[in-house]
Amino acid sequence: MPSRRDKDVRTERFPPMSISKSAWLQDGSDDVFRGFIYKLLSLSSLLLQSREWFAGYIGVSGPQYSMMMIVAETDGATVGQIATTLDVSGSFVTTELGKLQRRQIVVKRPNVSDARSTLIALTDLGHRLLLDLGPLRLEVNDMMYGSLTDAQVKQLTAIVDTLHADAARTLHMLNSPEYRDLVAPSNKGGVDSQSAPHTSVS
């Protein structure tokens, strides 16, 4: 016979509300927010797929392509700068740059402003690869982002900056000792380290 607690749980709103901020609620429903999250995840997937296409065109991985672009845009960058920009660990950046270096796509050079670090620069091959990609990347990005007006671009970049800052602050909380090992009471199997949503993103 079902317990009273089981009956109470079944009569509560399901699925539970995922946000309580009034800006995201419509007639007491969080449907707008849920739709936004699903669309954002879908957009993230599409952006990553386009990055993988760019990367495949020049024969590198997606993360390696992003690192090459950061190096190109800064005319030399440190491992720390690349890691911060991509929100990944320094060890991951070092490993991927090592692969690019062995293929003679990037090279290390002294950092005259800080002897404790080295700068990563593109080789002639690295420059040529990005030049080869340039026209196709321009065509793709013009198609992908061309529908936005000047005002929409300014508004969107400001919104993304705010969301990124809030997300970073939230993930810092979730990775704190108070939160990172939490497991749902009904989860009898513990935490799967390969799929845990609160595993560190860096």
VENZIGI-V141252 format. One record per residue. N is the residue number from 0. RES is the residue in one letter. D_LAST is the distance of its C-alpha to the last C-alpha in Angstrom with 2 decimals. Layout:
N | RES | D_LAST
N | RES | D_LAST
This chain:
0 | M | 47.15
1 | P | 44.03
2 | S | 43.34
3 | R | 43.45
4 | R | 39.72
5 | D | 39.13
6 | K | 41.46
7 | D | 39.75
8 | V | 36.33
9 | R | 37.86
10 | T | 39.59
11 | E | 36.50
12 | R | 34.78
13 | F | 32.76
14 | P | 30.08
15 | P | 29.24
16 | M | 28.56
17 | S | 24.92
18 | I | 25.43
19 | S | 28.25
20 | K | 28.05
21 | S | 31.42
22 | A | 30.24
23 | W | 28.63
24 | L | 31.62
25 | Q | 34.74
26 | D | 37.74
27 | G | 35.62
28 | S | 33.38
29 | D | 29.66
30 | D | 30.36
31 | V | 29.50
32 | F | 26.02
33 | R | 25.49
34 | G | 26.80
35 | F | 24.52
36 | I | 21.38
37 | Y | 22.71
38 | K | 23.64
39 | L | 20.29
40 | L | 18.60
41 | S | 21.43
42 | L | 21.00
43 | S | 17.33
44 | S | 18.61
45 | L | 21.42
46 | L | 19.39
47 | L | 17.22
48 | Q | 20.59
49 | S | 22.13
50 | R | 19.40
51 | E | 19.98
52 | W | 23.67
53 | F | 23.36
54 | A | 21.38
55 | G | 23.94
56 | Y | 26.77
57 | I | 25.90
58 | G | 24.85
59 | V | 21.12
60 | S | 18.00
61 | G | 16.27
62 | P | 13.23
63 | Q | 15.93
64 | Y | 18.07
65 | S | 15.61
66 | M | 15.28
67 | M | 19.07
68 | M | 19.60
69 | I | 17.67
70 | V | 19.74
71 | A | 22.84
72 | E | 22.47
73 | T | 22.05
74 | D | 24.56
75 | G | 22.26
76 | A | 18.78
77 | T | 16.99
78 | V | 13.86
79 | G | 12.41
80 | Q | 13.70
81 | I | 12.31
82 | A | 8.68
83 | T | 9.38
84 | T | 11.28
85 | L | 9.00
86 | D | 5.87
87 | V | 4.22
88 | S | 5.07
89 | G | 8.80
90 | S | 10.00
91 | F | 9.03
92 | V | 10.80
93 | T | 13.56
94 | T | 14.21
95 | E | 14.60
96 | L | 16.64
97 | G | 18.72
98 | K | 19.70
99 | L | 20.71
100 | Q | 22.57
101 | R | 24.49
102 | R | 25.58
103 | Q | 26.69
104 | I | 24.67
105 | V | 23.02
106 | V | 24.35
107 | K | 23.46
108 | R | 25.82
109 | P | 26.49
110 | N | 25.05
111 | V | 28.33
112 | S | 26.84
113 | D | 24.60
114 | A | 25.76
115 | R | 22.72
116 | S | 20.63
117 | T | 21.57
118 | L | 21.45
119 | I | 20.59
120 | A | 23.43
121 | L | 24.68
122 | T | 27.70
123 | D | 30.74
124 | L | 29.46
125 | G | 26.14
126 | H | 28.26
127 | R | 30.57
128 | L | 27.94
129 | L | 26.62
130 | L | 30.26
131 | D | 31.09
132 | L | 28.40
133 | G | 29.38
134 | P | 32.27
135 | L | 30.61
136 | R | 27.42
137 | L | 29.76
138 | E | 31.73
139 | V | 28.79
140 | N | 27.21
141 | D | 30.69
142 | M | 31.18
143 | M | 27.83
144 | Y | 27.94
145 | G | 31.66
146 | S | 32.80
147 | L | 31.37
148 | T | 33.76
149 | D | 33.19
150 | A | 33.05
151 | Q | 30.61
152 | V | 28.21
153 | K | 28.33
154 | Q | 27.92
155 | L | 25.04
156 | T | 23.00
157 | A | 23.69
158 | I | 22.69
159 | V | 19.38
160 | D | 18.65
161 | T | 19.58
162 | L | 17.61
163 | H | 14.37
164 | A | 15.09
165 | D | 16.05
166 | A | 13.07
167 | A | 10.69
168 | R | 13.31
169 | T | 13.59
170 | L | 10.05
171 | H | 10.40
172 | M | 13.62
173 | L | 12.59
174 | N | 10.25
175 | S | 13.29
176 | P | 15.86
177 | E | 18.18
178 | Y | 16.28
179 | R | 13.70
180 | D | 16.61
181 | L | 18.87
182 | V | 20.77
183 | A | 23.39
184 | P | 26.92
185 | S | 28.07
186 | N | 25.28
187 | K | 27.24
188 | G | 24.96
189 | G | 22.07
190 | V | 18.40
191 | D | 17.55
192 | S | 14.25
193 | Q | 14.20
194 | S | 14.77
195 | A | 13.89
196 | P | 12.90
197 | H | 11.34
198 | T | 8.88
199 | S | 5.45
200 | V | 3.77
201 | S | 0.00
